[in-house]
Each structure stands twice: as structure tokens, then as C-alpha cells.
């Protein structure tokens, strides 16, 4: 099926790392990948941080202002996540 909209949700614990890969370098890379996906493929990319995964500033670096939500704990945050997903869906 062909779809007009492409949406990608990145669910993260906020700890991107590998050998010699982490912190600002990794967050910059996530931001570059999101920008690339938006620019080249027209994909709308949103981040969902689990368990206080990252700060507001780091979220903006990776996903852009207004394109992410950070949850303190998953179970009590279901209403918050549902509200965020609804907000994203309405933007479409």
C-alpha cells in the first residue's frame, strides 16, 4: 500500500552507546539521522524517552523542539503517551 504520510517513533532509554560512541556525539548522530529522514524521505520522526531518558535540551538536539516526550515511568505515563500520540496524529 502507498501511504501519504511516513511516521517513525523512536523509543529510547536515552543511552546510545557503543565502542567510542556516546553522549553528545551519539545524540548529534541521532539528530542528523532524524533530519536526514525528514529531508530525504519526508518521514515525521518523534522520540519517546523512557524512564527520564534525556533532558529537554538533549531531546531538542536529537528530535527537534516539540518532536519528543520524556516519560518518568512507563506504566503511570500511559495517559501522557496517549495524549502525545493523539497530538501527533492530529498534526497529520
PDB file of N, CA, C and O in Angstrom:
ATOM      1  N   UNK A   1       0.827  -1.181   0.000  1.00  0.00           N
ATOM      2  CA  UNK A   1       0.000   0.000   0.000  1.00  0.00           C
ATOM      3  C   UNK A   1       0.873   1.248   0.000  1.00  0.00           C
ATOM      4  O   UNK A   1       1.899   1.309   0.677  1.00  0.00           O
ATOM      5  N   UNK A   2       0.451   2.221  -0.760  1.00  0.00           N
ATOM      6  CA  UNK A   2       1.121   3.516  -0.733  1.00  0.00           C
ATOM      7  C   UNK A   2       0.447   4.396   0.309  1.00  0.00           C
ATOM      8  O   UNK A   2      -0.779   4.444   0.407  1.00  0.00           O
ATOM      9  N   UNK A   3       1.260   5.082   1.075  1.00  0.00           N
ATOM     10  CA  UNK A   3       0.741   5.967   2.106  1.00  0.00           C
ATOM     11  C   UNK A   3       1.334   7.350   1.899  1.00  0.00           C
ATOM     12  O   UNK A   3       2.492   7.495   1.508  1.00  0.00           O
ATOM     13  N   UNK A   4       0.527   8.355   2.164  1.00  0.00           N
ATOM     14  CA  UNK A   4       0.983   9.723   2.001  1.00  0.00           C
ATOM     15  C   UNK A   4       1.914  10.163   3.123  1.00  0.00           C
ATOM     16  O   UNK A   4       2.802  10.985   2.901  1.00  0.00           O
ATOM     17  N   UNK A   5       1.724   9.629   4.316  1.00  0.00           N
ATOM     18  CA  UNK A   5       2.491  10.048   5.480  1.00  0.00           C
ATOM     19  C   UNK A   5       3.385   8.917   5.975  1.00  0.00           C
ATOM     20  O   UNK A   5       2.981   7.755   6.017  1.00  0.00           O
ATOM     21  N   UNK A   6       4.587   9.277   6.340  1.00  0.00           N
ATOM     22  CA  UNK A   6       5.503   8.332   6.976  1.00  0.00           C
ATOM     23  C   UNK A   6       5.819   8.875   8.351  1.00  0.00           C
ATOM     24  O   UNK A   6       6.237  10.024   8.496  1.00  0.00           O
ATOM     25  N   UNK A   7       5.616   8.043   9.364  1.00  0.00           N
ATOM     26  CA  UNK A   7       5.868   8.451  10.745  1.00  0.00           C
ATOM     27  C   UNK A   7       6.747   7.395  11.402  1.00  0.00           C
ATOM     28  O   UNK A   7       6.495   6.197  11.277  1.00  0.00           O
ATOM     29  N   UNK A   8       7.778   7.850  12.101  1.00  0.00           N
ATOM     30  CA  UNK A   8       8.690   6.962  12.808  1.00  0.00           C
ATOM     31  C   UNK A   8       8.742   7.395  14.264  1.00  0.00           C
ATOM     32  O   UNK A   8       9.031   8.554  14.561  1.00  0.00           O
ATOM     33  N   UNK A   9       8.463   6.465  15.176  1.00  0.00           N
ATOM     34  CA  UNK A   9       8.594   6.709  16.602  1.00  0.00           C
ATOM     35  C   UNK A   9       9.852   5.993  17.083  1.00  0.00           C
ATOM     36  O   UNK A   9      10.004   4.786  16.896  1.00  0.00           O
ATOM     37  N   UNK A  10      10.742   6.749  17.700  1.00  0.00           N
ATOM     38  CA  UNK A  10      11.970   6.184  18.255  1.00  0.00           C
ATOM     39  C   UNK A  10      11.763   6.092  19.762  1.00  0.00           C
ATOM     40  O   UNK A  10      11.628   7.111  20.439  1.00  0.00           O
ATOM     41  N   UNK A  11      11.739   4.877  20.283  1.00  0.00           N
ATOM     42  CA  UNK A  11      11.579   4.660  21.717  1.00  0.00           C
ATOM     43  C   UNK A  11      12.961   4.359  22.271  1.00  0.00           C
ATOM     44  O   UNK A  11      13.634   3.425  21.835  1.00  0.00           O
ATOM     45  N   UNK A  12      13.375   5.178  23.249  1.00  0.00           N
ATOM     46  CA  UNK A  12      14.764   5.123  23.690  1.00  0.00           C
ATOM     47  C   UNK A  12      14.892   5.189  25.207  1.00  0.00           C
ATOM     48  O   UNK A  12      14.080   5.802  25.900  1.00  0.00           O
ATOM     49  N   UNK A  13      15.943   4.533  25.694  1.00  0.00           N
ATOM     50  CA  UNK A  13      16.294   4.677  27.110  1.00  0.00           C
ATOM     51  C   UNK A  13      17.260   5.845  27.289  1.00  0.00           C
ATOM     52  O   UNK A  13      17.707   6.116  28.404  1.00  0.00           O
ATOM     53  N   UNK A  14      17.580   6.533  26.204  1.00  0.00           N
ATOM     54  CA  UNK A  14      18.433   7.713  26.256  1.00  0.00           C
ATOM     55  C   UNK A  14      19.900   7.430  26.442  1.00  0.00           C
ATOM     56  O   UNK A  14      20.671   8.331  26.773  1.00  0.00           O
ATOM     57  N   UNK A  15      20.295   6.198  26.235  1.00  0.00           N
ATOM     58  CA  UNK A  15      21.687   5.823  26.462  1.00  0.00           C
ATOM     59  C   UNK A  15      22.324   5.251  25.193  1.00  0.00           C
ATOM     60  O   UNK A  15      22.787   4.110  25.210  1.00  0.00           O
ATOM     61  N   UNK A  16      22.359   6.010  24.096  1.00  0.00           N
ATOM     62  CA  UNK A  16      23.002   5.471  22.893  1.00  0.00           C
ATOM     63  C   UNK A  16      24.491   5.293  23.162  1.00  0.00           C
ATOM     64  O   UNK A  16      25.175   6.232  23.569  1.00  0.00           O
ATOM     65  N   UNK A  17      24.974   4.105  22.934  1.00  0.00           N
ATOM     66  CA  UNK A  17      26.396   3.885  23.156  1.00  0.00           C
ATOM     67  C   UNK A  17      26.883   2.632  22.438  1.00  0.00           C
ATOM     68  O   UNK A  17      26.132   1.689  22.188  1.00  0.00           O
ATOM     69  N   UNK A  18      28.111   2.664  22.135  1.00  0.00           N
ATOM     70  CA  UNK A  18      28.854   1.545  21.575  1.00  0.00           C
ATOM     71  C   UNK A  18      30.315   1.909  21.794  1.00  0.00           C
ATOM     72  O   UNK A  18      30.606   2.889  22.480  1.00  0.00           O
ATOM     73  N   UNK A  19      31.204   1.172  21.248  1.00  0.00           N
ATOM     74  CA  UNK A  19      32.622   1.483  21.402  1.00  0.00           C
ATOM     75  C   UNK A  19      32.915   2.860  20.809  1.00  0.00           C
ATOM     76  O   UNK A  19      32.696   3.078  19.617  1.00  0.00           O
ATOM     77  N   UNK A  20      33.407   3.787  21.628  1.00  0.00           N
ATOM     78  CA  UNK A  20      33.722   5.155  21.212  1.00  0.00           C
ATOM     79  C   UNK A  20      32.508   5.922  20.667  1.00  0.00           C
ATOM     80  O   UNK A  20      32.656   6.782  19.798  1.00  0.00           O
ATOM     81  N   UNK A  21      31.341   5.617  21.166  1.00  0.00           N
ATOM     82  CA  UNK A  21      30.114   6.257  20.679  1.00  0.00           C
ATOM     83  C   UNK A  21      29.191   6.489  21.867  1.00  0.00           C
ATOM     84  O   UNK A  21      28.741   5.537  22.505  1.00  0.00           O
ATOM     85  N   UNK A  22      28.914   7.738  22.160  1.00  0.00           N
ATOM     86  CA  UNK A  22      28.015   8.037  23.258  1.00  0.00           C
ATOM     87  C   UNK A  22      27.885   9.525  23.460  1.00  0.00           C
ATOM     88  O   UNK A  22      28.517  10.317  22.759  1.00  0.00           O
ATOM     89  N   UNK A  23      27.075   9.900  24.408  1.00  0.00           N
ATOM     90  CA  UNK A  23      26.878  11.276  24.838  1.00  0.00           C
ATOM     91  C   UNK A  23      26.587  12.212  23.666  1.00  0.00           C
ATOM     92  O   UNK A  23      25.771  11.878  22.808  1.00  0.00           O
ATOM     93  N   UNK A  24      27.241  13.385  23.612  1.00  0.00           N
ATOM     94  CA  UNK A  24      26.909  14.387  22.582  1.00  0.00           C
ATOM     95  C   UNK A  24      27.147  13.878  21.168  1.00  0.00           C
ATOM     96  O   UNK A  24      26.386  14.200  20.256  1.00  0.00           O
ATOM     97  N   UNK A  25      28.184  13.095  20.982  1.00  0.00           N
ATOM     98  CA  UNK A  25      28.459  12.552  19.641  1.00  0.00           C
ATOM     99  C   UNK A  25      27.290  11.677  19.181  1.00  0.00           C
ATOM    100  O   UNK A  25      26.829  11.794  18.046  1.00  0.00           O
ATOM    101  N   UNK A  26      26.820  10.809  20.063  1.00  0.00           N
ATOM    102  CA  UNK A  26      25.703   9.927  19.715  1.00  0.00           C
ATOM    103  C   UNK A  26      24.411  10.722  19.527  1.00  0.00           C
ATOM    104  O   UNK A  26      23.651  10.469  18.593  1.00  0.00           O
ATOM    105  N   UNK A  27      24.166  11.688  20.424  1.00  0.00           N
ATOM    106  CA  UNK A  27      22.946  12.493  20.299  1.00  0.00           C
ATOM    107  C   UNK A  27      22.961  13.322  19.020  1.00  0.00           C
ATOM    108  O   UNK A  27      21.923  13.484  18.378  1.00  0.00           O
ATOM    109  N   UNK A  28      24.116  13.844  18.644  1.00  0.00           N
ATOM    110  CA  UNK A  28      24.242  14.567  17.379  1.00  0.00           C
ATOM    111  C   UNK A  28      23.954  13.664  16.196  1.00  0.00           C
ATOM    112  O   UNK A  28      23.328  14.080  15.221  1.00  0.00           O
ATOM    113  N   UNK A  29      24.415  12.427  16.285  1.00  0.00           N
ATOM    114  CA  UNK A  29      24.183  11.449  15.219  1.00  0.00           C
ATOM    115  C   UNK A  29      22.692  11.134  15.103  1.00  0.00           C
ATOM    116  O   UNK A  29      22.156  11.063  13.997  1.00  0.00           O
ATOM    117  N   UNK A  30      22.018  10.944  16.250  1.00  0.00           N
ATOM    118  CA  UNK A  30      20.569  10.714  16.234  1.00  0.00           C
ATOM    119  C   UNK A  30      19.871  11.907  15.569  1.00  0.00           C
ATOM    120  O   UNK A  30      18.983  11.726  14.735  1.00  0.00           O
ATOM    121  N   UNK A  31      20.274  13.119  15.942  1.00  0.00           N
ATOM    122  CA  UNK A  31      19.698  14.324  15.339  1.00  0.00           C
ATOM    123  C   UNK A  31      19.923  14.378  13.839  1.00  0.00           C
ATOM    124  O   UNK A  31      19.017  14.732  13.085  1.00  0.00           O
ATOM    125  N   UNK A  32      21.134  14.028  13.398  1.00  0.00           N
ATOM    126  CA  UNK A  32      21.438  14.013  11.962  1.00  0.00           C
ATOM    127  C   UNK A  32      20.572  12.986  11.227  1.00  0.00           C
ATOM    128  O   UNK A  32      20.076  13.253  10.132  1.00  0.00           O
ATOM    129  N   UNK A  33      20.395  11.809  11.838  1.00  0.00           N
ATOM    130  CA  UNK A  33      19.568  10.770  11.215  1.00  0.00           C
ATOM    131  C   UNK A  33      18.113  11.218  11.110  1.00  0.00           C
ATOM    132  O   UNK A  33      17.456  10.972  10.098  1.00  0.00           O
ATOM    133  N   UNK A  34      17.611  11.874  12.153  1.00  0.00           N
ATOM    134  CA  UNK A  34      16.235  12.383  12.120  1.00  0.00           C
ATOM    135  C   UNK A  34      16.084  13.442  11.034  1.00  0.00           C
ATOM    136  O   UNK A  34      15.115  13.425  10.275  1.00  0.00           O
ATOM    137  N   UNK A  35      17.038  14.360  10.962  1.00  0.00           N
ATOM    138  CA  UNK A  35      16.998  15.420   9.939  1.00  0.00           C
ATOM    139  C   UNK A  35      17.061  14.829   8.544  1.00  0.00           C
ATOM    140  O   UNK A  35      16.337  15.264   7.649  1.00  0.00           O
ATOM    141  N   UNK A  36      17.920  13.844   8.354  1.00  0.00           N
ATOM    142  CA  UNK A  36      18.055  13.175   7.054  1.00  0.00           C
ATOM    143  C   UNK A  36      16.735  12.506   6.669  1.00  0.00           C
ATOM    144  O   UNK A  36      16.260  12.663   5.544  1.00  0.00           O
ATOM    145  N   UNK A  37      16.146  11.761   7.606  1.00  0.00           N
ATOM    146  CA  UNK A  37      14.883  11.064   7.321  1.00  0.00           C
ATOM    147  C   UNK A  37      13.769  12.042   6.970  1.00  0.00           C
ATOM    148  O   UNK A  37      12.956  11.778   6.084  1.00  0.00           O
ATOM    149  N   UNK A  38      13.739  13.169   7.668  1.00  0.00           N
ATOM    150  CA  UNK A  38      12.723  14.182   7.380  1.00  0.00           C
ATOM    151  C   UNK A  38      12.945  14.805   6.007  1.00  0.00           C
ATOM    152  O   UNK A  38      12.007  14.950   5.223  1.00  0.00           O
ATOM    153  N   UNK A  39      14.194  15.173   5.722  1.00  0.00           N
ATOM    154  CA  UNK A  39      14.511  15.887   4.481  1.00  0.00           C
ATOM    155  C   UNK A  39      14.437  14.981   3.245  1.00  0.00           C
ATOM    156  O   UNK A  39      13.863  15.373   2.230  1.00  0.00           O
ATOM    157  N   UNK A  40      15.001  13.798   3.320  1.00  0.00           N
ATOM    158  CA  UNK A  40      15.101  12.928   2.146  1.00  0.00           C
ATOM    159  C   UNK A  40      13.841  12.098   1.924  1.00  0.00           C
ATOM    160  O   UNK A  40      13.381  11.950   0.792  1.00  0.00           O
ATOM    161  N   UNK A  41      13.287  11.560   2.999  1.00  0.00           N
ATOM    162  CA  UNK A  41      12.146  10.653   2.865  1.00  0.00           C
ATOM    163  C   UNK A  41      10.817  11.274   3.278  1.00  0.00           C
ATOM    164  O   UNK A  41       9.767  10.659   3.094  1.00  0.00           O
ATOM    165  N   UNK A  42      10.846  12.475   3.830  1.00  0.00           N
ATOM    166  CA  UNK A  42       9.612  13.114   4.280  1.00  0.00           C
ATOM    167  C   UNK A  42       8.993  12.425   5.488  1.00  0.00           C
ATOM    168  O   UNK A  42       7.794  12.551   5.737  1.00  0.00           O
ATOM    169  N   UNK A  43       9.805  11.705   6.226  1.00  0.00           N
ATOM    170  CA  UNK A  43       9.329  10.979   7.403  1.00  0.00           C
ATOM    171  C   UNK A  43       9.230  11.925   8.591  1.00  0.00           C
ATOM    172  O   UNK A  43      10.137  12.717   8.846  1.00  0.00           O
ATOM    173  N   UNK A  44       8.143  11.835   9.298  1.00  0.00           N
ATOM    174  CA  UNK A  44       7.992  12.595  10.530  1.00  0.00           C
ATOM    175  C   UNK A  44       8.542  11.724  11.649  1.00  0.00           C
ATOM    176  O   UNK A  44       8.045  10.624  11.890  1.00  0.00           O
ATOM    177  N   UNK A  45       9.569  12.218  12.333  1.00  0.00           N
ATOM    178  CA  UNK A  45      10.259  11.430  13.350  1.00  0.00           C
ATOM    179  C   UNK A  45       9.976  12.025  14.729  1.00  0.00           C
ATOM    180  O   UNK A  45      10.130  13.227  14.946  1.00  0.00           O
ATOM    181  N   UNK A  46       9.562  11.163  15.652  1.00  0.00           N
ATOM    182  CA  UNK A  46       9.263  11.572  17.013  1.00  0.00           C
ATOM    183  C   UNK A  46       9.978  10.650  17.993  1.00  0.00           C
ATOM    184  O   UNK A  46      10.073   9.443  17.770  1.00  0.00           O
ATOM    185  N   UNK A  47      10.475  11.229  19.074  1.00  0.00           N
ATOM    186  CA  UNK A  47      11.157  10.452  20.093  1.00  0.00           C
ATOM    187  C   UNK A  47      10.301  10.260  21.327  1.00  0.00           C
ATOM    188  O   UNK A  47       9.577  11.163  21.744  1.00  0.00           O
ATOM    189  N   UNK A  48      10.391   9.076  21.905  1.00  0.00           N
ATOM    190  CA  UNK A  48       9.744   8.771  23.176  1.00  0.00           C
ATOM    191  C   UNK A  48      10.836   8.254  24.095  1.00  0.00           C
ATOM    192  O   UNK A  48      11.367   7.162  23.895  1.00  0.00           O
ATOM    193  N   UNK A  49      11.166   9.046  25.101  1.00  0.00           N
ATOM    194  CA  UNK A  49      12.194   8.663  26.066  1.00  0.00           C
ATOM    195  C   UNK A  49      11.567   7.972  27.258  1.00  0.00           C
ATOM    196  O   UNK A  49      10.623   8.489  27.855  1.00  0.00           O
ATOM    197  N   UNK A  50      12.082   6.817  27.604  1.00  0.00           N
ATOM    198  CA  UNK A  50      11.566   6.013  28.704  1.00  0.00           C
ATOM    199  C   UNK A  50      12.412   6.240  29.960  1.00  0.00           C
ATOM    200  O   UNK A  50      13.637   6.319  29.871  1.00  0.00           O
ATOM    201  N   UNK A  51      11.786   6.343  31.097  1.00  0.00           N
ATOM    202  CA  UNK A  51      12.449   6.436  32.410  1.00  0.00           C
ATOM    203  C   UNK A  51      13.425   7.608  32.475  1.00  0.00           C
ATOM    204  O   UNK A  51      14.610   7.432  32.758  1.00  0.00           O
ATOM    205  N   UNK A  52      12.900   8.819  32.206  1.00  0.00           N
ATOM    206  CA  UNK A  52      13.727  10.035  32.231  1.00  0.00           C
ATOM    207  C   UNK A  52      14.969   9.894  31.352  1.00  0.00           C
ATOM    208  O   UNK A  52      16.081  10.217  31.770  1.00  0.00           O
ATOM    209  N   UNK A  53      14.766   9.417  30.150  1.00  0.00           N
ATOM    210  CA  UNK A  53      15.852   9.049  29.251  1.00  0.00           C
ATOM    211  C   UNK A  53      16.821  10.180  28.927  1.00  0.00           C
ATOM    212  O   UNK A  53      18.025   9.951  28.811  1.00  0.00           O
ATOM    213  N   UNK A  54      16.306  11.399  28.781  1.00  0.00           N
ATOM    214  CA  UNK A  54      17.167  12.506  28.394  1.00  0.00           C
ATOM    215  C   UNK A  54      16.529  13.821  28.812  1.00  0.00           C
ATOM    216  O   UNK A  54      15.339  13.887  29.118  1.00  0.00           O
ATOM    217  N   UNK A  55      17.342  14.859  28.819  1.00  0.00           N
ATOM    218  CA  UNK A  55      16.867  16.190  29.215  1.00  0.00           C
ATOM    219  C   UNK A  55      16.122  16.858  28.057  1.00  0.00           C
ATOM    220  O   UNK A  55      16.151  16.383  26.922  1.00  0.00           O
ATOM    221  N   UNK A  56      15.464  17.956  28.367  1.00  0.00           N
ATOM    222  CA  UNK A  56      14.771  18.757  27.349  1.00  0.00           C
ATOM    223  C   UNK A  56      15.762  19.191  26.263  1.00  0.00           C
ATOM    224  O   UNK A  56      15.482  19.072  25.070  1.00  0.00           O
ATOM    225  N   UNK A  57      16.915  19.692  26.691  1.00  0.00           N
ATOM    226  CA  UNK A  57      17.937  20.156  25.751  1.00  0.00           C
ATOM    227  C   UNK A  57      18.427  19.021  24.853  1.00  0.00           C
ATOM    228  O   UNK A  57      18.572  19.206  23.645  1.00  0.00           O
ATOM    229  N   UNK A  58      18.681  17.861  25.430  1.00  0.00           N
ATOM    230  CA  UNK A  58      19.150  16.724  24.638  1.00  0.00           C
ATOM    231  C   UNK A  58      18.064  16.241  23.680  1.00  0.00           C
ATOM    232  O   UNK A  58      18.357  15.861  22.546  1.00  0.00           O
ATOM    233  N   UNK A  59      16.810  16.254  24.135  1.00  0.00           N
ATOM    234  CA  UNK A  59      15.704  15.858  23.268  1.00  0.00           C
ATOM    235  C   UNK A  59      15.580  16.782  22.062  1.00  0.00           C
ATOM    236  O   UNK A  59      15.324  16.330  20.946  1.00  0.00           O
ATOM    237  N   UNK A  60      15.764  18.075  22.297  1.00  0.00           N
ATOM    238  CA  UNK A  60      15.708  19.025  21.188  1.00  0.00           C
ATOM    239  C   UNK A  60      16.863  18.805  20.222  1.00  0.00           C
ATOM    240  O   UNK A  60      16.698  18.957  19.011  1.00  0.00           O
ATOM    241  N   UNK A  61      18.036  18.447  20.751  1.00  0.00           N
ATOM    242  CA  UNK A  61      19.192  18.168  19.883  1.00  0.00           C
ATOM    243  C   UNK A  61      18.923  16.954  18.994  1.00  0.00           C
ATOM    244  O   UNK A  61      19.275  16.944  17.814  1.00  0.00           O
ATOM    245  N   UNK A  62      18.299  15.939  19.574  1.00  0.00           N
ATOM    246  CA  UNK A  62      18.077  14.701  18.823  1.00  0.00           C
ATOM    247  C   UNK A  62      16.851  14.757  17.914  1.00  0.00           C
ATOM    248  O   UNK A  62      16.923  14.351  16.754  1.00  0.00           O
ATOM    249  N   UNK A  63      15.719  15.259  18.433  1.00  0.00           N
ATOM    250  CA  UNK A  63      14.455  15.150  17.708  1.00  0.00           C
ATOM    251  C   UNK A  63      13.861  16.474  17.262  1.00  0.00           C
ATOM    252  O   UNK A  63      12.970  16.499  16.413  1.00  0.00           O
ATOM    253  N   UNK A  64      14.343  17.571  17.822  1.00  0.00           N
ATOM    254  CA  UNK A  64      13.807  18.876  17.486  1.00  0.00           C
ATOM    255  C   UNK A  64      12.691  19.270  18.442  1.00  0.00           C
ATOM    256  O   UNK A  64      12.010  18.418  19.011  1.00  0.00           O
ATOM    257  N   UNK A  65      12.520  20.548  18.603  1.00  0.00           N
ATOM    258  CA  UNK A  65      11.528  21.087  19.534  1.00  0.00           C
ATOM    259  C   UNK A  65      10.123  20.588  19.199  1.00  0.00           C
ATOM    260  O   UNK A  65       9.678  20.668  18.054  1.00  0.00           O
ATOM    261  N   UNK A  66       9.440  20.078  20.209  1.00  0.00           N
ATOM    262  CA  UNK A  66       8.065  19.614  20.035  1.00  0.00           C
ATOM    263  C   UNK A  66       7.926  18.232  19.422  1.00  0.00           C
ATOM    264  O   UNK A  66       6.809  17.769  19.190  1.00  0.00           O
ATOM    265  N   UNK A  67       9.048  17.563  19.156  1.00  0.00           N
ATOM    266  CA  UNK A  67       9.006  16.266  18.478  1.00  0.00           C
ATOM    267  C   UNK A  67       9.352  15.102  19.394  1.00  0.00           C
ATOM    268  O   UNK A  67       9.740  14.036  18.917  1.00  0.00           O
ATOM    269  N   UNK A  68       9.217  15.289  20.701  1.00  0.00           N
ATOM    270  CA  UNK A  68       9.550  14.204  21.616  1.00  0.00           C
ATOM    271  C   UNK A  68       8.800  14.377  22.926  1.00  0.00           C
ATOM    272  O   UNK A  68       8.257  15.439  23.231  1.00  0.00           O
ATOM    273  N   UNK A  69       8.792  13.301  23.679  1.00  0.00           N
ATOM    274  CA  UNK A  69       8.227  13.300  25.020  1.00  0.00           C
ATOM    275  C   UNK A  69       9.128  12.418  25.882  1.00  0.00           C
ATOM    276  O   UNK A  69       9.668  11.419  25.407  1.00  0.00           O
ATOM    277  N   UNK A  70       9.283  12.790  27.142  1.00  0.00           N
ATOM    278  CA  UNK A  70      10.079  12.001  28.070  1.00  0.00           C
ATOM    279  C   UNK A  70       9.154  11.532  29.192  1.00  0.00           C
ATOM    280  O   UNK A  70       8.492  12.336  29.848  1.00  0.00           O
ATOM    281  N   UNK A  71       9.122  10.233  29.395  1.00  0.00           N
ATOM    282  CA  UNK A  71       8.270   9.636  30.401  1.00  0.00           C
ATOM    283  C   UNK A  71       9.090   9.265  31.626  1.00  0.00           C
ATOM    284  O   UNK A  71      10.189   8.726  31.499  1.00  0.00           O
ATOM    285  N   UNK A  72       8.564   9.549  32.810  1.00  0.00           N
ATOM    286  CA  UNK A  72       9.268   9.199  34.048  1.00  0.00           C
ATOM    287  C   UNK A  72       9.256   7.687  34.249  1.00  0.00           C
ATOM    288  O   UNK A  72      10.283   7.086  34.565  1.00  0.00           O
ATOM    289  N   UNK A  73       8.095   7.085  34.066  1.00  0.00           N
ATOM    290  CA  UNK A  73       7.926   5.653  34.239  1.00  0.00           C
ATOM    291  C   UNK A  73       6.846   5.223  33.252  1.00  0.00           C
ATOM    292  O   UNK A  73       5.885   5.961  33.035  1.00  0.00           O
ATOM    293  N   UNK A  74       6.985   4.071  32.666  1.00  0.00           N
ATOM    294  CA  UNK A  74       6.093   3.680  31.581  1.00  0.00           C
ATOM    295  C   UNK A  74       4.649   3.495  32.035  1.00  0.00           C
ATOM    296  O   UNK A  74       3.757   4.136  31.479  1.00  0.00           O
ATOM    297  N   UNK A  75       4.394   2.664  32.998  1.00  0.00           N
ATOM    298  CA  UNK A  75       3.014   2.346  33.376  1.00  0.00           C
ATOM    299  C   UNK A  75       2.211   3.574  33.782  1.00  0.00           C
ATOM    300  O   UNK A  75       1.121   3.778  33.247  1.00  0.00           O
ATOM    301  N   UNK A  76       2.703   4.409  34.711  1.00  0.00           N
ATOM    302  CA  UNK A  76       1.917   5.589  35.068  1.00  0.00           C
ATOM    303  C   UNK A  76       1.847   6.643  33.955  1.00  0.00           C
ATOM    304  O   UNK A  76       1.038   7.567  34.028  1.00  0.00           O
ATOM    305  N   UNK A  77       2.676   6.509  32.944  1.00  0.00           N
ATOM    306  CA  UNK A  77       2.746   7.516  31.890  1.00  0.00           C
ATOM    307  C   UNK A  77       1.920   7.177  30.665  1.00  0.00           C
ATOM    308  O   UNK A  77       1.997   7.885  29.661  1.00  0.00           O
ATOM    309  N   UNK A  78       1.143   6.127  30.722  1.00  0.00           N
ATOM    310  CA  UNK A  78       0.376   5.716  29.544  1.00  0.00           C
ATOM    311  C   UNK A  78      -0.555   6.828  29.073  1.00  0.00           C
ATOM    312  O   UNK A  78      -0.692   7.039  27.868  1.00  0.00           O
ATOM    313  N   UNK A  79      -1.196   7.542  29.992  1.00  0.00           N
ATOM    314  CA  UNK A  79      -2.086   8.643  29.599  1.00  0.00           C
ATOM    315  C   UNK A  79      -1.303   9.759  28.920  1.00  0.00           C
ATOM    316  O   UNK A  79      -1.777  10.351  27.951  1.00  0.00           O
ATOM    317  N   UNK A  80      -0.109  10.049  29.424  1.00  0.00           N
ATOM    318  CA  UNK A  80       0.730  11.094  28.826  1.00  0.00           C
ATOM    319  C   UNK A  80       1.149  10.670  27.421  1.00  0.00           C
ATOM    320  O   UNK A  80       1.096  11.474  26.490  1.00  0.00           O
ATOM    321  N   UNK A  81       1.563   9.416  27.263  1.00  0.00           N
ATOM    322  CA  UNK A  81       1.986   8.929  25.951  1.00  0.00           C
ATOM    323  C   UNK A  81       0.806   8.927  24.984  1.00  0.00           C
ATOM    324  O   UNK A  81       0.963   9.294  23.820  1.00  0.00           O
ATOM    325  N   UNK A  82      -0.358   8.522  25.446  1.00  0.00           N
ATOM    326  CA  UNK A  82      -1.547   8.521  24.594  1.00  0.00           C
ATOM    327  C   UNK A  82      -1.872   9.936  24.126  1.00  0.00           C
ATOM    328  O   UNK A  82      -2.217  10.148  22.964  1.00  0.00           O
ATOM    329  N   UNK A  83      -1.763  10.884  25.021  1.00  0.00           N
ATOM    330  CA  UNK A  83      -2.007  12.282  24.671  1.00  0.00           C
ATOM    331  C   UNK A  83      -1.006  12.758  23.613  1.00  0.00           C
ATOM    332  O   UNK A  83      -1.382  13.444  22.663  1.00  0.00           O
ATOM    333  N   UNK A  84       0.275  12.391  23.783  1.00  0.00           N
ATOM    334  CA  UNK A  84       1.307  12.762  22.820  1.00  0.00           C
ATOM    335  C   UNK A  84       1.015  12.139  21.448  1.00  0.00           C
ATOM    336  O   UNK A  84       1.104  12.818  20.426  1.00  0.00           O
ATOM    337  N   UNK A  85       0.672  10.864  21.430  1.00  0.00           N
ATOM    338  CA  UNK A  85       0.374  10.188  20.155  1.00  0.00           C
ATOM    339  C   UNK A  85      -0.837  10.813  19.479  1.00  0.00           C
ATOM    340  O   UNK A  85      -0.866  10.959  18.257  1.00  0.00           O
ATOM    341  N   UNK A  86      -1.830  11.178  20.269  1.00  0.00           N
ATOM    342  CA  UNK A  86      -3.026  11.844  19.722  1.00  0.00           C
ATOM    343  C   UNK A  86      -2.632  13.195  19.095  1.00  0.00           C
ATOM    344  O   UNK A  86      -3.097  13.549  18.012  1.00  0.00           O
ATOM    345  N   UNK A  87      -1.768  13.937  19.799  1.00  0.00           N
ATOM    346  CA  UNK A  87      -1.298  15.232  19.304  1.00  0.00           C
ATOM    347  C   UNK A  87      -0.562  15.073  17.971  1.00  0.00           C
ATOM    348  O   UNK A  87      -0.747  15.867  17.049  1.00  0.00           O
ATOM    349  N   UNK A  88       0.270  14.042  17.885  1.00  0.00           N
ATOM    350  CA  UNK A  88       0.996  13.768  16.638  1.00  0.00           C
ATOM    351  C   UNK A  88       0.022  13.399  15.527  1.00  0.00           C
ATOM    352  O   UNK A  88       0.151  13.878  14.401  1.00  0.00           O
ATOM    353  N   UNK A  89      -0.943  12.556  15.836  1.00  0.00           N
ATOM    354  CA  UNK A  89      -1.912  12.107  14.823  1.00  0.00           C
ATOM    355  C   UNK A  89      -2.728  13.277  14.295  1.00  0.00           C
ATOM    356  O   UNK A  89      -3.038  13.327  13.104  1.00  0.00           O
ATOM    357  N   UNK A  90      -3.080  14.214  15.160  1.00  0.00           N
ATOM    358  CA  UNK A  90      -3.871  15.380  14.746  1.00  0.00           C
ATOM    359  C   UNK A  90      -3.045  16.276  13.825  1.00  0.00           C
ATOM    360  O   UNK A  90      -3.601  16.913  12.930  1.00  0.00           O
ATOM    361  N   UNK A  91      -1.723  16.336  14.030  1.00  0.00           N
ATOM    362  CA  UNK A  91      -0.841  17.121  13.164  1.00  0.00           C
ATOM    363  C   UNK A  91      -0.864  16.611  11.732  1.00  0.00           C
ATOM    364  O   UNK A  91      -0.656  17.376  10.790  1.00  0.00           O
ATOM    365  N   UNK A  92      -1.117  15.321  11.572  1.00  0.00           N
ATOM    366  CA  UNK A  92      -1.074  14.686  10.256  1.00  0.00           C
ATOM    367  C   UNK A  92      -2.140  15.286   9.423  1.00  0.00           C
ATOM    368  O   UNK A  92      -2.302  14.909   8.262  1.00  0.00           O
TER     369      UNK A  92
END
